[in-house]
Amino acid sequence: MNHKQQAYANNICIHFKLTESGHSDWIKGAIGLAEDFYQARQEFLSNQEFAVWLAENELDYFDKDDRAALINLGEHLEVTKEVLKETKSISYQLIWRDEVQPRVRNVANTTGCTAEPENSEKDAVLPTETDNASATEDVFTSQA
């Protein structure tokens, strides 16, 4: 195990212990776990290799679904921090699926393409059914 992996292993153990204390400690521990799981996962080529590393270091506290949720939470740490302050849930999977992931998707959808089309919607000419039918006929007759 390299130095970075040892540091992640130590941090995961410390943060797990925090989650077993009071709620404010649970939040600190959950944030630390999410960050550590995300960072540690980047060190491995596969989920299976990562799972083996966790088991070898006696860090297999969570099933694969909770690990996946923690990794996702760690990838979106700023949103996760906000959500953890607000939520009553302590399920990593539910926090990811129901609270963080929708916010991340919403941000992704609002930061996409901002260019306006050249023609406004009211100026657009939409094809009619007869236009579609004749276009289809043209395709089939040109292939014959």
KANORCOR-V346604 format. One record per residue. PSI is psi as a letter, one per 20 degrees, with the letter a starting at -180 (NA if undefined). OMEGA is omega in whole degrees, 0 to 359 (* if undefined). D_CENTER is the distance of its C-alpha to the mean C-alpha in whole Angstrom. Layout:
BEGIN
PSI_OMEGA_D_CENTER + PSI_OMEGA_D_CENTER
END
This chain:
BEGIN
p_181_27 + r_185_27 + g_180_27 + g_181_23 + h_178_22 + g_178_25 + g_177_24 + g_180_20 + g_178_22 + g_181_24 + g_179_21 + g_179_20 + g_180_23 + g_183_24 + h_176_21 + g_180_21 + h_177_24 + h_183_23 + i_180_21 + i_179_25 + b_179_26 + r_186_26 + g_180_24 + h_175_24 + h_177_23 + g_179_21 + g_178_19 + g_180_20 + g_180_19 + g_177_15 + g_179_15 + g_178_16 + g_181_15 + g_180_11 + g_182_13 + g_179_15 + g_179_13 + g_182_10 + g_181_14 + h_181_16 + h_180_14 + i_181_14 + i_187_18 + q_182_18 + h_183_18 + q_175_17 + h_181_15 + g_178_19 + g_178_20 + g_180_18 + h_178_19 + g_179_22 + g_178_22 + g_181_21 + g_180_24 + h_181_26 + j_179_25 + l_180_25 + j_183_22 + m_180_21 + h_190_20 + q_173_18 + r_186_17 + h_181_15 + g_175_12 + h_177_12 + g_179_12 + g_179_9 + g_179_8 + g_178_9 + g_178_8 + g_177_4 + g_179_6 + h_178_8 + h_182_7 + l_192_7 + h_182_10 + g_177_12 + g_179_11 + g_180_10 + g_179_14 + g_183_15 + g_183_14 + h_177_15 + h_185_18 + h_190_19 + q_173_18 + i_183_20 + q_172_18 + j_177_17 + o_181_15 + g_180_12 + g_181_11 + h_178_12 + g_178_11 + g_188_7 + g_189_9 + i_187_11 + g_183_11 + g_183_8 + g_178_6 + h_178_9 + g_179_10 + g_178_8 + g_180_9 + g_177_12 + g_180_12 + h_180_11 + h_182_14 + i_180_17 + j_179_16 + b_182_17 + p_180_21 + j_181_23 + q_177_27 + q_175_29 + q_182_31 + g_178_34 + p_176_36 + r_184_35 + h_182_34 + h_179_37 + i_184_39 + q_177_37 + o_182_39 + p_179_38 + q_176_39 + r_179_41 + h_180_42 + h_175_45 + g_179_43 + g_181_41 + g_181_44 + h_178_46 + h_179_43 + g_178_42 + g_180_46 + h_179_46 + g_182_43 + h_180_45 + h_180_49 + h_179_47 + h_184_46 + NA_*_49
END
